[in-house]
């Protein structure tokens, strides 16, 4: 790991910590609105270090993360999870019960489609 007084680009750290699949997605997230210690950051080259608190949106969640360490590489998940402490873990999602679920997880069955037509007649026109 890198020394305690060191800093690392925020997009690179987010990629190392496996919050985003690619570094360019991490850079887009930074440009789209991210806060470091409560201050908005717009540049992916902003440097972060241990002790910084990051607030950003990921999918439909708002993540609040404290940087614990800087990584030297994008390693396996256990190594990535050692780089941060999650201050507000995302809550498990409740399944959407309004729409019928296909049994195999794929396309809706004919029965499911008919149920949809009965419940939402205007939506299919």
Steps between C-alpha positions, in 0.01 A plus 500: 500500500600860454627710791268685740592850374433411136206596283337332202273628221138458602397322179785255538416434867131437419609254232750329733230467768269340240217752522509533121585245235723730297705805579311705242171421679661615825611823329144558374364449851744760634404746228132429563512601865710366782593649836821462694470602865179687412658706220387441140767365266473519121844385385603131485859605578404617852728324751359304794676342794425293808239664722309674219124444488346455153131544422380391157212330325533149369207345316200610711692529828692783664828364635693654791850354518806575716832436325709272721791423267626561147539205268784432262288290266145394426513169678241247612188603692634425853804717427277778366269487804802562726545843336185656649249502784135529398338758730148451362461155340227478236176345620380178333243568233143381533375312195255682276173315555294714263615317188470123457828312503586237244581171671828445316607865534475564125209614287154517650282201425176520305312487829709788636429708188126440535515608865678817390232570242229469765675724752629765256272512194611851395874432531515249216327712235 
